[in-house]
């Protein structure tokens, strides 16, 4: 049975990637440090669903500590490493840049070293659309992204560069997938999609940074996970956008859609726009279509409906989530 290694498996995106891999009868050895950046109940909920699979092996390990990873690589032969673990969030990275460097830079280096030492054929690295700040839209992969405006983006750029170095020196086949505003059921509670949904339904005040005209290329988590898995193919070294690819959607439109789905009016507290945030994101996804045969399938409206349905089906769980 084919065997792969996945980091950040308790996370929003990585847990979905694990699920799709497991459904394809691939043996997944996965790690996550289950940190408390956000409510661990969400992480545990995701992992418990994965543990029902017989072809899933989970270890509570931090990728920052290479010695803890060595035994796993000594006892398994992996065909691919999916490095989906990361400290995410632009604003939090400004307050705690050192944490981001340890996970996103050092952790990435540890995994590249293990790929080299154990001759792992493929390395897939999750990156971010935050690198494109200030560039002309729609963002294409060939743009110069050497001027990141947040520590988060800076650490992801560093991870990309190191991955290229290991490709150049050791011939590791690398796919870097740059994600664009991923949303869906069980998303992180620091993300607008989940926060706004809960606040509107609970008739609490939305904390909105900016006037809501800022826009994002929202991409449904299932589509992102499928694109990530397709990126396991042999490509040499490639950076590939995974995004909605359509016109960016304003945050105000998200709020209005939730108002319609819940038949409730949002209460909004407008806060100053954070200078580390991007005003808009929009992916050029021609490369993903050409190299991977990938296109997003879930519309924004359908995606939000799915989020609300999951929220209502799991009401007892969501009501205890700490934002």
TORKOL-4160 file (C-alpha; in steps of 0.2 Angstrom, whole numbers, padded with zeros to 4 digits, m for minus):
323
<pt num="1" X="0000" Y="0000" Z="0000"/>
<pt num="2" X="0007" Y="0017" Z="m0005"/>
<pt num="3" X="0012" Y="0027" Z="0011"/>
<pt num="4" X="0013" Y="0046" Z="0013"/>
<pt num="5" X="0018" Y="0058" Z="0027"/>
<pt num="6" X="0007" Y="0073" Z="0031"/>
<pt num="7" X="0010" Y="0087" Z="0044"/>
<pt num="8" X="m0002" Y="0098" Z="0052"/>
<pt num="9" X="m0015" Y="0084" Z="0051"/>
<pt num="10" X="m0027" Y="0091" Z="0064"/>
<pt num="11" X="m0028" Y="0107" Z="0054"/>
<pt num="12" X="m0042" Y="0113" Z="0043"/>
<pt num="13" X="m0034" Y="0109" Z="0026"/>
<pt num="14" X="m0023" Y="0095" Z="0031"/>
<pt num="15" X="m0037" Y="0085" Z="0039"/>
<pt num="16" X="m0047" Y="0086" Z="0023"/>
<pt num="17" X="m0031" Y="0081" Z="0013"/>
<pt num="18" X="m0029" Y="0066" Z="0024"/>
<pt num="19" X="m0047" Y="0061" Z="0022"/>
<pt num="20" X="m0046" Y="0061" Z="0003"/>
<pt num="21" X="m0030" Y="0051" Z="0004"/>
<pt num="22" X="m0037" Y="0039" Z="0015"/>
<pt num="23" X="m0053" Y="0037" Z="0005"/>
<pt num="24" X="m0041" Y="0032" Z="m0010"/>
<pt num="25" X="m0033" Y="0018" Z="0000"/>
<pt num="26" X="m0017" Y="0027" Z="0004"/>
<pt num="27" X="m0008" Y="0024" Z="0020"/>
<pt num="28" X="m0006" Y="0040" Z="0029"/>
<pt num="29" X="0006" Y="0043" Z="0043"/>
<pt num="30" X="0002" Y="0060" Z="0051"/>
<pt num="31" X="0008" Y="0072" Z="0064"/>
<pt num="32" X="0002" Y="0088" Z="0073"/>
<pt num="33" X="0008" Y="0096" Z="0089"/>
<pt num="34" X="m0010" Y="0101" Z="0093"/>
<pt num="35" X="m0005" Y="0118" Z="0099"/>
<pt num="36" X="m0017" Y="0130" Z="0107"/>
<pt num="37" X="m0016" Y="0144" Z="0094"/>
<pt num="38" X="m0035" Y="0141" Z="0092"/>
<pt num="39" X="m0047" Y="0130" Z="0102"/>
<pt num="40" X="m0040" Y="0112" Z="0102"/>
<pt num="41" X="m0057" Y="0105" Z="0102"/>
<pt num="42" X="m0058" Y="0108" Z="0084"/>
<pt num="43" X="m0042" Y="0100" Z="0081"/>
<pt num="44" X="m0046" Y="0085" Z="0091"/>
<pt num="45" X="m0063" Y="0084" Z="0082"/>
<pt num="46" X="m0055" Y="0083" Z="0065"/>
<pt num="47" X="m0042" Y="0070" Z="0071"/>
<pt num="48" X="m0055" Y="0059" Z="0079"/>
<pt num="49" X="m0064" Y="0057" Z="0062"/>
<pt num="50" X="m0047" Y="0052" Z="0054"/>
<pt num="51" X="m0043" Y="0039" Z="0067"/>
<pt num="52" X="m0058" Y="0029" Z="0061"/>
<pt num="53" X="m0048" Y="0024" Z="0046"/>
<pt num="54" X="m0038" Y="0008" Z="0047"/>
<pt num="55" X="m0025" Y="0015" Z="0036"/>
<pt num="56" X="m0021" Y="0031" Z="0047"/>
<pt num="57" X="m0007" Y="0032" Z="0060"/>
<pt num="58" X="m0007" Y="0048" Z="0070"/>
<pt num="59" X="0007" Y="0055" Z="0081"/>
<pt num="60" X="0007" Y="0071" Z="0092"/>
<pt num="61" X="0024" Y="0077" Z="0086"/>
<pt num="62" X="0031" Y="0095" Z="0083"/>
<pt num="63" X="0040" Y="0097" Z="0066"/>
<pt num="64" X="0051" Y="0109" Z="0075"/>
<pt num="65" X="0060" Y="0095" Z="0084"/>
<pt num="66" X="0068" Y="0084" Z="0071"/>
<pt num="67" X="0074" Y="0071" Z="0083"/>
<pt num="68" X="0055" Y="0067" Z="0086"/>
<pt num="69" X="0053" Y="0064" Z="0067"/>
<pt num="70" X="0068" Y="0053" Z="0065"/>
<pt num="71" X="0060" Y="0037" Z="0072"/>
<pt num="72" X="0045" Y="0039" Z="0060"/>
<pt num="73" X="0056" Y="0040" Z="0045"/>
<pt num="74" X="0067" Y="0026" Z="0051"/>
<pt num="75" X="0052" Y="0014" Z="0052"/>
<pt num="76" X="0042" Y="0020" Z="0037"/>
<pt num="77" X="0047" Y="0022" Z="0018"/>
<pt num="78" X="0036" Y="0037" Z="0012"/>
<pt num="79" X="0033" Y="0041" Z="m0006"/>
<pt num="80" X="0029" Y="0059" Z="m0003"/>
<pt num="81" X="0029" Y="0072" Z="0011"/>
<pt num="82" X="0014" Y="0084" Z="0012"/>
<pt num="83" X="0021" Y="0098" Z="0023"/>
<pt num="84" X="0004" Y="0107" Z="0027"/>
<pt num="85" X="0009" Y="0111" Z="0045"/>
<pt num="86" X="0011" Y="0130" Z="0047"/>
<pt num="87" X="0008" Y="0144" Z="0059"/>
<pt num="88" X="m0005" Y="0154" Z="0050"/>
<pt num="89" X="m0013" Y="0171" Z="0052"/>
<pt num="90" X="m0006" Y="0188" Z="0047"/>
<pt num="91" X="m0010" Y="0198" Z="0063"/>
<pt num="92" X="m0004" Y="0185" Z="0075"/>
<pt num="93" X="0012" Y="0184" Z="0066"/>
<pt num="94" X="0016" Y="0202" Z="0069"/>
<pt num="95" X="0014" Y="0199" Z="0088"/>
<pt num="96" X="0024" Y="0183" Z="0088"/>
<pt num="97" X="0036" Y="0182" Z="0073"/>
<pt num="98" X="0048" Y="0170" Z="0082"/>
<pt num="99" X="0034" Y="0156" Z="0083"/>
<pt num="100" X="0031" Y="0158" Z="0064"/>
<pt num="101" X="0050" Y="0156" Z="0061"/>
<pt num="102" X="0051" Y="0140" Z="0071"/>
<pt num="103" X="0037" Y="0131" Z="0063"/>
<pt num="104" X="0037" Y="0138" Z="0045"/>
<pt num="105" X="0055" Y="0140" Z="0042"/>
<pt num="106" X="0064" Y="0127" Z="0054"/>
<pt num="107" X="0050" Y="0114" Z="0053"/>
<pt num="108" X="0051" Y="0115" Z="0034"/>
<pt num="109" X="0070" Y="0113" Z="0034"/>
<pt num="110" X="0069" Y="0098" Z="0046"/>
<pt num="111" X="0057" Y="0089" Z="0033"/>
<pt num="112" X="0067" Y="0094" Z="0018"/>
<pt num="113" X="0082" Y="0086" Z="0027"/>
<pt num="114" X="0072" Y="0070" Z="0031"/>
<pt num="115" X="0067" Y="0070" Z="0012"/>
<pt num="116" X="0085" Y="0070" Z="0008"/>
<pt num="117" X="0091" Y="0058" Z="0020"/>
<pt num="118" X="0077" Y="0045" Z="0016"/>
<pt num="119" X="0076" Y="0048" Z="m0002"/>
<pt num="120" X="0058" Y="0053" Z="m0002"/>
<pt num="121" X="0053" Y="0056" Z="m0020"/>
<pt num="122" X="0041" Y="0070" Z="m0018"/>
<pt num="123" X="0039" Y="0085" Z="m0007"/>
<pt num="124" X="0022" Y="0096" Z="m0007"/>
<pt num="125" X="0023" Y="0112" Z="0002"/>
<pt num="126" X="0008" Y="0123" Z="0007"/>
<pt num="127" X="0011" Y="0141" Z="0004"/>
<pt num="128" X="0000" Y="0157" Z="0003"/>
<pt num="129" X="m0008" Y="0170" Z="m0007"/>
<pt num="130" X="m0002" Y="0183" Z="0006"/>
<pt num="131" X="0015" Y="0184" Z="m0004"/>
<pt num="132" X="0006" Y="0193" Z="m0018"/>
<pt num="133" X="0003" Y="0209" Z="m0008"/>
<pt num="134" X="0004" Y="0225" Z="m0018"/>
<pt num="135" X="0005" Y="0215" Z="m0035"/>
<pt num="136" X="m0006" Y="0217" Z="m0050"/>
<pt num="137" X="m0021" Y="0205" Z="m0050"/>
<pt num="138" X="m0025" Y="0192" Z="m0055"/>
<pt num="139" X="m0009" Y="0185" Z="m0047"/>
<pt num="140" X="0001" Y="0174" Z="m0058"/>
<pt num="141" X="0015" Y="0163" Z="m0051"/>
<pt num="142" X="0029" Y="0172" Z="m0060"/>
<pt num="143" X="0027" Y="0188" Z="m0050"/>
<pt num="144" X="0041" Y="0195" Z="m0039"/>
<pt num="145" X="0036" Y="0191" Z="m0021"/>
<pt num="146" X="0052" Y="0196" Z="m0013"/>
<pt num="147" X="0043" Y="0210" Z="m0002"/>
<pt num="148" X="0031" Y="0201" Z="0010"/>
<pt num="149" X="0022" Y="0213" Z="0021"/>
<pt num="150" X="0019" Y="0202" Z="0036"/>
<pt num="151" X="0031" Y="0190" Z="0046"/>
<pt num="152" X="0019" Y="0176" Z="0041"/>
<pt num="153" X="0021" Y="0179" Z="0022"/>
<pt num="154" X="0040" Y="0181" Z="0025"/>
<pt num="155" X="0042" Y="0164" Z="0033"/>
<pt num="156" X="0032" Y="0156" Z="0019"/>
<pt num="157" X="0043" Y="0164" Z="0006"/>
<pt num="158" X="0058" Y="0157" Z="0016"/>
<pt num="159" X="0050" Y="0140" Z="0016"/>
<pt num="160" X="0048" Y="0141" Z="m0003"/>
<pt num="161" X="0066" Y="0147" Z="m0006"/>
<pt num="162" X="0073" Y="0133" Z="0005"/>
<pt num="163" X="0062" Y="0120" Z="m0005"/>
<pt num="164" X="0070" Y="0126" Z="m0021"/>
<pt num="165" X="0087" Y="0124" Z="m0014"/>
<pt num="166" X="0084" Y="0106" Z="m0009"/>
<pt num="167" X="0077" Y="0103" Z="m0026"/>
<pt num="168" X="0093" Y="0111" Z="m0034"/>
<pt num="169" X="0105" Y="0102" Z="m0023"/>
<pt num="170" X="0097" Y="0085" Z="m0021"/>
<pt num="171" X="0085" Y="0083" Z="m0035"/>
<pt num="172" X="0070" Y="0082" Z="m0024"/>
<pt num="173" X="0054" Y="0084" Z="m0034"/>
<pt num="174" X="0044" Y="0099" Z="m0026"/>
<pt num="175" X="0027" Y="0106" Z="m0029"/>
<pt num="176" X="0022" Y="0122" Z="m0019"/>
<pt num="177" X="0004" Y="0126" Z="m0019"/>
<pt num="178" X="m0001" Y="0144" Z="m0014"/>
<pt num="179" X="m0018" Y="0144" Z="m0006"/>
<pt num="180" X="m0031" Y="0158" Z="m0008"/>
<pt num="181" X="m0043" Y="0161" Z="0007"/>
<pt num="182" X="m0049" Y="0143" Z="0010"/>
<pt num="183" X="m0066" Y="0141" Z="0018"/>
<pt num="184" X="m0078" Y="0127" Z="0023"/>
<pt num="185" X="m0084" Y="0117" Z="0037"/>
<pt num="186" X="m0073" Y="0116" Z="0052"/>
<pt num="187" X="m0062" Y="0130" Z="0047"/>
<pt num="188" X="m0051" Y="0139" Z="0059"/>
<pt num="189" X="m0060" Y="0151" Z="0072"/>
<pt num="190" X="m0049" Y="0165" Z="0068"/>
<pt num="191" X="m0055" Y="0166" Z="0050"/>
<pt num="192" X="m0070" Y="0177" Z="0045"/>
<pt num="193" X="m0080" Y="0163" Z="0038"/>
<pt num="194" X="m0083" Y="0154" Z="0054"/>
<pt num="195" X="m0083" Y="0169" Z="0065"/>
<pt num="196" X="m0096" Y="0178" Z="0055"/>
<pt num="197" X="m0107" Y="0163" Z="0054"/>
<pt num="198" X="m0107" Y="0160" Z="0073"/>
<pt num="199" X="m0109" Y="0179" Z="0077"/>
<pt num="200" X="m0123" Y="0181" Z="0065"/>
<pt num="201" X="m0133" Y="0166" Z="0071"/>
<pt num="202" X="m0130" Y="0170" Z="0089"/>
<pt num="203" X="m0135" Y="0188" Z="0086"/>
<pt num="204" X="m0118" Y="0194" Z="0092"/>
<pt num="205" X="m0108" Y="0209" Z="0085"/>
<pt num="206" X="m0097" Y="0205" Z="0071"/>
<pt num="207" X="m0079" Y="0213" Z="0073"/>
<pt num="208" X="m0075" Y="0219" Z="0056"/>
<pt num="209" X="m0058" Y="0226" Z="0051"/>
<pt num="210" X="m0061" Y="0238" Z="0037"/>
<pt num="211" X="m0077" Y="0243" Z="0029"/>
<pt num="212" X="m0081" Y="0226" Z="0021"/>
<pt num="213" X="m0076" Y="0231" Z="0004"/>
<pt num="214" X="m0060" Y="0221" Z="0005"/>
<pt num="215" X="m0061" Y="0206" Z="m0006"/>
<pt num="216" X="m0054" Y="0188" Z="m0007"/>
<pt num="217" X="m0053" Y="0174" Z="m0020"/>
<pt num="218" X="m0062" Y="0162" Z="m0008"/>
<pt num="219" X="m0059" Y="0143" Z="m0012"/>
<pt num="220" X="m0068" Y="0129" Z="m0004"/>
<pt num="221" X="m0058" Y="0117" Z="0006"/>
<pt num="222" X="m0063" Y="0101" Z="m0004"/>
<pt num="223" X="m0056" Y="0109" Z="m0020"/>
<pt num="224" X="m0040" Y="0115" Z="m0011"/>
<pt num="225" X="m0037" Y="0097" Z="m0005"/>
<pt num="226" X="m0040" Y="0089" Z="m0022"/>
<pt num="227" X="m0028" Y="0101" Z="m0030"/>
<pt num="228" X="m0015" Y="0098" Z="m0016"/>
<pt num="229" X="m0016" Y="0079" Z="m0019"/>
<pt num="230" X="m0015" Y="0082" Z="m0038"/>
<pt num="231" X="0001" Y="0092" Z="m0035"/>
<pt num="232" X="0010" Y="0075" Z="m0030"/>
<pt num="233" X="0013" Y="0071" Z="m0048"/>
<pt num="234" X="0031" Y="0073" Z="m0054"/>
<pt num="235" X="0034" Y="0091" Z="m0059"/>
<pt num="236" X="0052" Y="0095" Z="m0055"/>
<pt num="237" X="0050" Y="0111" Z="m0046"/>
<pt num="238" X="0034" Y="0121" Z="m0048"/>
<pt num="239" X="0024" Y="0134" Z="m0039"/>
<pt num="240" X="0005" Y="0133" Z="m0042"/>
<pt num="241" X="m0009" Y="0144" Z="m0037"/>
<pt num="242" X="m0025" Y="0136" Z="m0030"/>
<pt num="243" X="m0039" Y="0148" Z="m0029"/>
<pt num="244" X="m0056" Y="0152" Z="m0035"/>
<pt num="245" X="m0050" Y="0160" Z="m0051"/>
<pt num="246" X="m0066" Y="0171" Z="m0052"/>
<pt num="247" X="m0068" Y="0189" Z="m0048"/>
<pt num="248" X="m0064" Y="0192" Z="m0029"/>
<pt num="249" X="m0079" Y="0192" Z="m0017"/>
<pt num="250" X="m0081" Y="0206" Z="m0005"/>
<pt num="251" X="m0082" Y="0202" Z="0014"/>
<pt num="252" X="m0099" Y="0212" Z="0013"/>
<pt num="253" X="m0106" Y="0199" Z="0001"/>
<pt num="254" X="m0101" Y="0185" Z="0014"/>
<pt num="255" X="m0110" Y="0194" Z="0027"/>
<pt num="256" X="m0126" Y="0197" Z="0016"/>
<pt num="257" X="m0126" Y="0178" Z="0011"/>
<pt num="258" X="m0126" Y="0173" Z="0029"/>
<pt num="259" X="m0140" Y="0185" Z="0033"/>
<pt num="260" X="m0150" Y="0177" Z="0020"/>
<pt num="261" X="m0146" Y="0159" Z="0025"/>
<pt num="262" X="m0150" Y="0163" Z="0044"/>
<pt num="263" X="m0164" Y="0176" Z="0040"/>
<pt num="264" X="m0155" Y="0187" Z="0053"/>
<pt num="265" X="m0148" Y="0204" Z="0052"/>
<pt num="266" X="m0129" Y="0206" Z="0056"/>
<pt num="267" X="m0123" Y="0218" Z="0069"/>
<pt num="268" X="m0107" Y="0225" Z="0064"/>
<pt num="269" X="m0093" Y="0234" Z="0074"/>
<pt num="270" X="m0081" Y="0242" Z="0061"/>
<pt num="271" X="m0063" Y="0242" Z="0066"/>
<pt num="272" X="m0048" Y="0250" Z="0058"/>
<pt num="273" X="m0041" Y="0241" Z="0043"/>
<pt num="274" X="m0025" Y="0232" Z="0048"/>
<pt num="275" X="m0010" Y="0237" Z="0037"/>
<pt num="276" X="m0003" Y="0220" Z="0036"/>
<pt num="277" X="m0019" Y="0214" Z="0028"/>
<pt num="278" X="m0021" Y="0213" Z="0009"/>
<pt num="279" X="m0035" Y="0223" Z="0001"/>
<pt num="280" X="m0039" Y="0210" Z="m0012"/>
<pt num="281" X="m0033" Y="0193" Z="m0018"/>
<pt num="282" X="m0037" Y="0185" Z="m0035"/>
<pt num="283" X="m0028" Y="0170" Z="m0042"/>
<pt num="284" X="m0023" Y="0166" Z="m0060"/>
<pt num="285" X="m0026" Y="0147" Z="m0060"/>
<pt num="286" X="m0021" Y="0144" Z="m0078"/>
<pt num="287" X="m0006" Y="0134" Z="m0072"/>
<pt num="288" X="m0016" Y="0123" Z="m0061"/>
<pt num="289" X="m0027" Y="0119" Z="m0075"/>
<pt num="290" X="m0013" Y="0115" Z="m0087"/>
<pt num="291" X="m0001" Y="0105" Z="m0075"/>
<pt num="292" X="m0014" Y="0097" Z="m0064"/>
<pt num="293" X="m0030" Y="0097" Z="m0074"/>
<pt num="294" X="m0038" Y="0106" Z="m0059"/>
<pt num="295" X="m0052" Y="0118" Z="m0057"/>
<pt num="296" X="m0062" Y="0123" Z="m0042"/>
<pt num="297" X="m0080" Y="0115" Z="m0042"/>
<pt num="298" X="m0089" Y="0122" Z="m0028"/>
<pt num="299" X="m0096" Y="0140" Z="m0030"/>
<pt num="300" X="m0095" Y="0152" Z="m0015"/>
<pt num="301" X="m0114" Y="0152" Z="m0013"/>
<pt num="302" X="m0114" Y="0133" Z="m0012"/>
<pt num="303" X="m0099" Y="0133" Z="m0001"/>
<pt num="304" X="m0107" Y="0144" Z="0012"/>
<pt num="305" X="m0123" Y="0134" Z="0012"/>
<pt num="306" X="m0113" Y="0118" Z="0015"/>
<pt num="307" X="m0105" Y="0128" Z="0030"/>
<pt num="308" X="m0121" Y="0132" Z="0037"/>
<pt num="309" X="m0128" Y="0115" Z="0035"/>
<pt num="310" X="m0113" Y="0107" Z="0044"/>
<pt num="311" X="m0115" Y="0120" Z="0058"/>
<pt num="312" X="m0133" Y="0116" Z="0060"/>
<pt num="313" X="m0130" Y="0097" Z="0060"/>
<pt num="314" X="m0116" Y="0099" Z="0073"/>
<pt num="315" X="m0124" Y="0113" Z="0083"/>
<pt num="316" X="m0120" Y="0105" Z="0100"/>
<pt num="317" X="m0101" Y="0105" Z="0095"/>
<pt num="318" X="m0101" Y="0122" Z="0088"/>
<pt num="319" X="m0109" Y="0131" Z="0102"/>
<pt num="320" X="m0094" Y="0127" Z="0113"/>
<pt num="321" X="m0081" Y="0133" Z="0101"/>
<pt num="322" X="m0070" Y="0147" Z="0108"/>
<pt num="323" X="m0067" Y="0161" Z="0095"/>
